[in-house]
Amino acid sequence: MNRQLEQAIEEWLTENMDLSFSRSGGPGGQNVNKVNTKVTARVDVRAMDFLDERQVVMILLKLNNRINEEGILQIQVSDTRSQIKNREIALARLTALIEGSLHVAKKRRQTRPSRAAREKRLDNKRKISEKKSMRRNVDY
């Protein structure tokens, strides 16, 4: 995607992303029990006013397994022991998810096998045929 769209997504997310914090699981001892480092980021996909309707539909279709019934895209990050770093990671992941869902894959152009590929395939078929014919009963 182009850099302008990425910047627009990031700016919109920093302003409109709903963040909540909770205690992270896993090892970490006293720090895990005291500090709310896990970040849950929520974004209403339909409220992205800088995207046109077609782009919003693309996001909803491609990320439908991550979006709930209300159209909210939600991710949780508890990678580090720092809330600030987890917040940055959540922003980067949301940006990458949205940007990736807007990418349109090019259609594959159908090509014919090259002469060398055809010859290799036929040679391989011939060798396999010979191998199998050697396994058959020999007529004495």
N, C-alpha and C positions, 0 to 999 in steps of 0.2 A: 504494500500500500504506500501511498505517498506520505511524505513527512507531515504535510499540512493536516491531513485527516488524523494522523496519530496524535499530533499536538491538540487538535480540537477535541478528540476523545478524552485525552488526559486532562485537559482543562475542565471539560464538562464533568468528568468523574470526580475531580478534586472538589468541585463546588456542590455536586448533587449526590455523592456517594454517602449512604447512611452506614455509619460505622458503629459497631457495638463491641465491647471488650469483655472477656471472661477469663477465668483461670484456665491455663493450659494444662493438658494431661501429660502423662509420661514422666520420665526421670527428671530430676532437678532439685529434689529435696525441698528445703524451706522456701526457696525462691518460687517454685511452682505453686506452693500453697498460699503464698502471700500476694503475689503480683498478678494482675490481670493482663496477660500478654497476648492471649489468643484474640485475633481480630476476625470479626465476621462482617463482611462488606456486602451491602445490598444495593442494587440499582434497579430502578424501574425502566425497563427497556423502552416502553412506549412513550416515555417522557423525554426521550432524546430528540429535542427539537431541531438540532443541527443536521439530522439525517432525514432523507426523504422517506416516503412510505414504503417504497420498494426495499430500501436498505433495512428498515425496521423489520419487515416481514422476513428478510433473509436471516437476520439475527435470531428472530423467534423460531424459525424453522431449523436452523443449524444448531442452535443451543437449546432445543426443546427439552432435552434430558436434564438440563441445569436450571431451567426456569420453572417456577411454580405456577399455580393456576392464576394468580393475580398478575403475572407478567414480570415478576421480580427475579432478577438474576442474583444468586447468592453464592459467595465463596467464603471458606474459612481458611485462615493461615495461622499456624502455630509453629513455624519452622525455627524461629530463633527465640532467645530468651528476652529479646527487646521488643517492646510494643511498637516503637517507632519503626524499626526495621520490618516488622510484620506488616505494618501499615503500608510501607513502601512496596513490599512484595505483593500485597493484595492489589494495590493500584496497578502495578506492572502486569499482574496476571489478568485482571479485568480488561486492561487495555489490549493485551495480546489476544484474549478470547474474542473481544468485540472486533478487533482488527482482522483476526483470522477468519471470523465468520462472514466478513464482508468480501473476502477474497473469492473471485470467480475463477475456477480452474479452466484452463484452455482445453478445447476439444482436441482429442488425439487425431492426427492426420493418419489415415490408413496408408501403409506402404506395403509394397510387395517384397517378398524375401529375395535377397541378392542371389546371384548365380552361385557363388561359393557356398551360401547357406543351403541352397537346394541340392547341390552336389554332395555336400557333407551329409545331409539327411538321407539321400538315396544310398550313399556308400554305407552309412550306418545300418540302413534297412537290409542291404545286401549281406553285410557281415552277420547280422542277427539271423537272417534266413539260412545262411550257410551253417551257423552254429546249431540251429534247430534241426536242419537236415542231417547233420552228423549224429544227432541223438536218436534218429529213427532206426527202426530195425533194418539191418542190412540183409539183402536178399542174396543168399549164397548160391 
